[in-house]
């Protein structure tokens, strides 16, 4: 971590905005005065999500920005702009090196302070179309298809729509990000129904495992249910969920996070299934009340009840799934596998969701 004197840690998004406004933009304006472009910081990086801390500065972090040019300008000016910045950028900015070493074996570039020669900066030059094609496998020239929506990883959608656009003289970046703000309404209902159904499939198992003396399995099922409850909260609040490292941090930012976090923590920390049942029941009733406040179905009874006469308390999440599914009117969405959900709801391995070429193999699930 660099020596910033009396200054405290600067969040990466703030650092990058100032880097653009105070260092990059003046150079580009002076040397390429007629150039129109967009600039911002989106995509990979904890700073894009606003979750970076001083620990984050040890890798792939520092003064950086993405410049989005017209395709014609990129073809003719990319090298000239990159070289101009290499020779005119300062060696440090707000105490952080603007020079980075070459990518390591996994593509990470570390800050590498220098005091002479050209700067190996991290000002990326691309087009809006190329960036979204590479990051999401989406061509910005057309609206996402139903299949594309269902196979986009939520953590990538979040990273593409958060961060910041520092300027947009072309309008393409703003339009693309606005398009991806949230799922179309009927797809949203489809995902909500699928998430309620996931809870329905296991909500009775936590108590059943505990009732036969298997507290370990009961705890594992409870943890799965907690994660499914959290995912449902993201969907209900129309927020894309980050991947595992920042999943809890993102959850705490939700409106329901303040109320539900201590309840869910108690459910995981509980040592007996009856204690878990008490906490999960409280969480279910909060979820049900939240569902009713969305006004997407007729109000449903938010009380837990016994599971088909057995002494296990559940919310009967299938009631919510069926009520939501009945409100879907889009024919293409109605033809999807019932309550199947998105690729994110089917696969819990982040690396399997990453390459767009790999995700294309899963698209057949929805296209058949």
Buried (B, 14 or more C-beta within 10 A) or exposed (E): EBEEEEEEBBBBBBBBBBBBBEBBBEBBEEBBEEBEBBBBBBBBBBBBBBBBEEEBBEEBBBBBBBBBBBEEBBEEBBEEBBEBBBEBBBEBBBEBBBBBEEEEEEEEBBBEEBEEEBBBBBBBBBBBBBBBBEBBBBEBEEEBBBBBBBBBBBBBBBBBBBBBBBBBEBEBBBEBBEBBEBBBBBBBBBBBBBBBBBBBBBBBBBBBBBBEEBBEBBBBBBBBBBBBBBBBBBBBBEBBBBBEEBBBBBBEBBEBBEBBBEBBEBBEEBEEBBBBBBBBBBBBBBBBEBBBEEEBBEEBEBEBEEBEEEEBBBBBBBBBBBBBBEBBEBEEBEEBEEBBBBBBBBBEEEEBBBEBEEBEEBBEBBEE
